[in-house]
Amino acid sequence: MILVIIDIHTHVGIMRSWSPYLIGHVRATVLDLISYMDHVGVDIAVLLPLPGRIEPDTIIPGTEKVIRLSKEYPDRIIPFCVVDPRGIKVEEKVERYVKMGCRGLGEYKVPLPIDDRRSVSIFKLCADLGIPILVHMDNRFNPDIRRFISVLNEVPDAVFIMHGPGWWKHISANVDEKTDYPKGKVTPGGLVEKIFREYKNVYADISAYSGLNALRRDPAYSKSFISKFSNRLLYGTDFPGISPEGNQFGPNKAHLNLIMNLGLDTNIVDNVLYKNALRILDIHV
């Protein structure tokens, strides 16, 4: 029986639709987030800020507003913090945010190589503070996955939660670097699998279209992959993002149905839906 569902990847604010069937933007408040959670049965959501106006068509609150919103629902919402490593006194800010109740760093979405020295310095601080780091990876933000391996070797005590097309395309060993959302059968032995095997401090959330596409494209492989690495995967949606089908991640239950319909053992499902998050976030229920 599922006791808890934790969505490790949510936002509030204004986001542009990526669907050809829905033009314009979607706006979601903290009340909308709670409504989604109640509708689907999500007990706890991690609310992620972004480090400023990083994309012209997206307005996501910064850390201090996320902290304020989380205090309205302290039993339902867990705040993360985030900083732009190119700013000033960023390490002092992270330490202050953690004292204010933030339980992790993310969504770390910055237009720098992931092994930039300013980023590595923040990762080391997070390791010292004992908080996980949720990283968005694509060709613009925190590229590339091979550089990430050098970060893992330098910061072995940090806990990373990976997300985004720059991560999930590498579920397959056969990768076209120019294609964010590849289709077709997965070639076993991709970098995601290799990193999971070698580095025990790396997790990944299944949110957004990147995670959904990666696990939908080859169901037989995905069932085996999730079974092998069920202690490294986290349920997430990227609410209030809009799917290519024109409906909304989270309320559409696409990520939840994916996990529930693969015929996985109950303990594996529980790991993905809540147990791994409980462990990483040090939550006791």
C-alpha positions in Angstrom: 0.0 0.0 0.0 1.3 3.5 -0.9 1.6 5.5 2.3 3.0 8.7 1.0 3.6 10.4 -2.4 6.3 13.1 -2.5 6.6 15.3 -5.6 10.3 16.3 -5.6 9.9 18.9 -8.4 7.3 21.6 -8.4 7.0 25.3 -9.1 4.6 28.1 -8.8 4.5 31.2 -11.1 4.1 31.7 -14.8 5.4 29.3 -17.5 5.0 29.3 -21.2 3.3 26.3 -22.8 5.5 24.0 -24.8 2.5 22.3 -26.4 1.4 23.0 -30.0 -2.2 22.5 -28.7 -2.1 25.3 -26.1 -0.8 28.7 -26.9 0.3 31.2 -24.3 1.2 30.9 -20.6 0.0 29.1 -17.5 -0.1 30.8 -14.1 -0.2 28.8 -10.9 -0.4 30.0 -7.3 0.5 28.1 -4.2 -3.3 27.3 -3.9 -3.2 25.7 -7.3 -0.2 23.6 -6.2 -2.2 22.4 -3.1 -5.2 21.7 -5.3 -3.1 19.5 -7.6 -1.7 17.7 -4.6 -5.1 17.1 -3.1 -6.5 16.0 -6.5 -3.8 13.4 -7.2 -3.0 12.4 -3.6 0.4 14.0 -3.2 1.2 14.4 0.5 4.3 16.5 0.2 5.8 18.7 -2.6 9.2 20.2 -2.8 8.8 23.8 -4.1 11.7 24.9 -6.2 12.7 28.5 -6.9 14.8 29.6 -9.9 17.9 31.9 -9.7 16.3 35.0 -11.3 14.6 35.6 -14.7 16.7 33.0 -16.5 14.2 32.7 -19.4 12.2 35.5 -20.9 8.9 33.5 -21.0 9.1 32.1 -17.5 8.6 33.9 -14.1 9.3 31.6 -11.2 9.7 33.1 -7.7 13.1 33.3 -6.0 14.1 31.7 -2.8 12.7 34.1 -0.2 9.2 34.0 -1.7 9.3 30.2 -1.9 10.2 30.2 1.8 7.2 32.5 2.6 4.8 30.4 0.6 6.0 27.2 2.2 5.2 28.6 5.7 1.6 28.8 4.7 1.5 25.0 4.3 4.4 23.7 6.5 3.2 20.1 6.5 2.7 20.0 2.8 5.4 22.1 1.1 9.2 21.8 1.6 11.2 24.8 0.3 14.5 24.5 -1.6 16.8 27.5 -2.2 18.9 28.5 -5.2 21.5 31.2 -6.0 23.2 32.4 -9.2 26.9 31.5 -8.6 27.9 34.6 -10.6 26.5 36.8 -7.8 28.0 38.1 -4.6 28.1 36.5 -1.2 26.3 33.5 -2.7 27.6 31.0 -0.1 26.4 33.3 2.7 23.0 33.3 1.1 22.8 29.5 0.9 23.8 29.2 4.6 21.1 31.8 5.5 18.4 30.1 3.5 19.2 26.7 5.1 18.8 28.3 8.5 15.4 29.7 7.3 14.2 26.2 6.6 15.4 25.2 3.0 16.1 21.5 2.7 18.0 21.5 -0.5 19.4 23.6 -3.4 17.6 23.8 -6.6 16.4 24.1 -9.2 20.0 24.8 -10.1 19.5 26.1 -13.6 22.4 28.3 -14.6 24.0 29.0 -18.0 27.4 27.7 -17.0 29.3 24.4 -17.4 28.5 22.3 -14.5 32.2 22.1 -13.5 32.5 25.9 -13.4 34.6 26.7 -10.3 31.8 28.9 -8.8 29.3 26.1 -9.1 31.7 23.5 -7.6 32.3 25.8 -4.6 28.5 25.9 -4.0 28.3 22.1 -4.4 31.0 21.7 -1.7 29.1 23.9 0.6 25.9 21.9 0.1 27.9 18.7 0.9 29.0 20.4 4.2 25.5 21.5 5.0 24.1 18.1 4.3 21.5 19.2 1.7 20.9 17.7 -1.8 21.3 19.6 -5.0 18.7 19.4 -7.8 20.3 20.2 -11.1 18.6 21.0 -14.5 20.9 19.9 -17.3 20.6 20.7 -21.0 22.7 22.2 -23.8 22.4 25.6 -22.2 22.1 25.1 -18.5 24.8 23.1 -16.7 26.2 21.3 -19.7 27.4 18.6 -20.1 27.0 15.2 -18.5 30.7 14.2 -19.0 31.8 17.3 -17.1 29.4 16.3 -14.4 31.5 13.1 -13.8 34.5 15.3 -13.0 32.4 17.2 -10.4 31.4 13.9 -8.8 35.0 13.0 -8.4 35.8 16.3 -6.8 32.7 16.5 -4.6 32.1 12.9 -3.6 30.0 13.8 -0.5 27.4 15.9 -2.3 24.0 14.4 -3.1 22.9 15.3 -6.6 19.3 14.9 -8.0 19.6 15.2 -11.8 16.9 16.4 -14.2 16.4 17.6 -17.7 17.0 16.5 -21.3 20.8 16.8 -20.9 20.6 14.1 -18.3 17.8 11.9 -19.5 18.8 11.6 -23.2 21.8 9.6 -21.8 19.6 6.8 -20.5 20.7 5.3 -23.9 24.2 4.6 -25.0 23.2 5.7 -28.5 22.8 9.5 -28.2 22.3 12.3 -30.7 23.6 15.3 -28.8 21.4 17.6 -30.9 18.2 15.8 -30.0 16.7 16.6 -26.6 13.9 14.1 -26.6 15.1 11.0 -28.5 12.6 8.3 -29.5 13.0 4.6 -30.1 14.5 1.7 -28.3 17.1 2.4 -25.6 20.6 1.0 -26.1 21.7 -0.3 -22.7 24.9 1.0 -21.1 24.2 4.7 -21.3 25.9 7.3 -19.1 23.0 7.5 -16.7 23.3 3.8 -16.0 27.1 4.0 -15.7 26.9 7.0 -13.3 24.3 5.3 -11.1 26.5 2.2 -10.9 29.7 4.1 -10.0 28.5 7.0 -7.9 26.1 6.2 -5.0 25.4 9.9 -4.4 23.6 10.5 -7.6 19.8 10.4 -8.0 17.4 11.5 -10.7 13.9 12.8 -10.8 11.5 11.7 -13.5 9.8 15.0 -13.9 8.8 17.1 -17.0 8.9 15.7 -20.5 12.5 14.8 -20.3 12.0 12.1 -17.6 8.6 11.0 -19.0 10.0 10.6 -22.6 13.1 8.7 -21.4 11.0 6.1 -19.5 8.2 5.9 -22.1 10.3 5.3 -25.1 11.2 1.7 -24.3 8.9 0.2 -21.6 10.7 -3.2 -21.4 14.0 -1.5 -20.8 12.4 1.0 -18.4 10.9 -1.7 -16.2 14.4 -3.3 -15.9 16.1 0.1 -15.4 13.7 1.2 -12.6 13.9 -2.2 -10.9 17.7 -2.0 -10.9 17.9 1.6 -9.7 14.7 2.0 -7.7 16.7 3.4 -4.8 18.0 6.2 -7.0 14.8 7.5 -8.7 12.4 10.1 -7.4 8.8 10.9 -8.4 8.5 14.5 -9.7 6.3 16.3 -12.2 7.6 19.9 -12.9 4.1 21.2 -12.1 2.7 23.5 -13.5 4.5 22.7 -16.8 2.4 21.9 -19.8 3.0 18.6 -21.6 3.2 18.3 -25.4 -0.2 16.8 -25.4 -1.6 20.1 -24.0 -2.4 19.0 -20.5 -0.6 19.8 -17.3 2.1 17.8 -15.6 0.9 16.7 -12.2 -2.8 16.8 -12.7 -2.5 14.7 -15.9 -1.0 11.9 -13.7 1.4 11.0 -16.6 4.4 10.4 -14.4 2.4 8.6 -11.7 0.6 6.4 -14.2 3.9 5.6 -15.9 5.3 4.2 -12.6 2.0 2.4 -11.6 1.5 0.8 -15.0 4.9 -0.9 -15.6 4.1 -3.9 -13.4 6.7 -3.0 -10.8 6.9 -4.6 -7.4 5.3 -2.6 -4.6 8.6 -2.0 -2.8 10.1 -0.6 -6.0 7.1 1.7 -6.6 7.3 2.9 -3.0 11.0 3.7 -3.3 10.3 6.0 -6.3 7.1 7.6 -4.9 8.4 8.5 -1.5 11.0 6.4 0.3 14.0 7.8 -1.5 12.8 11.3 -0.9 12.2 10.6 2.8 15.8 9.4 3.0 17.4 12.3 1.0 15.4 15.0 2.8 15.7 13.4 6.2 11.9 13.4 6.7 10.3 11.2 9.3 6.6 10.3 8.9 
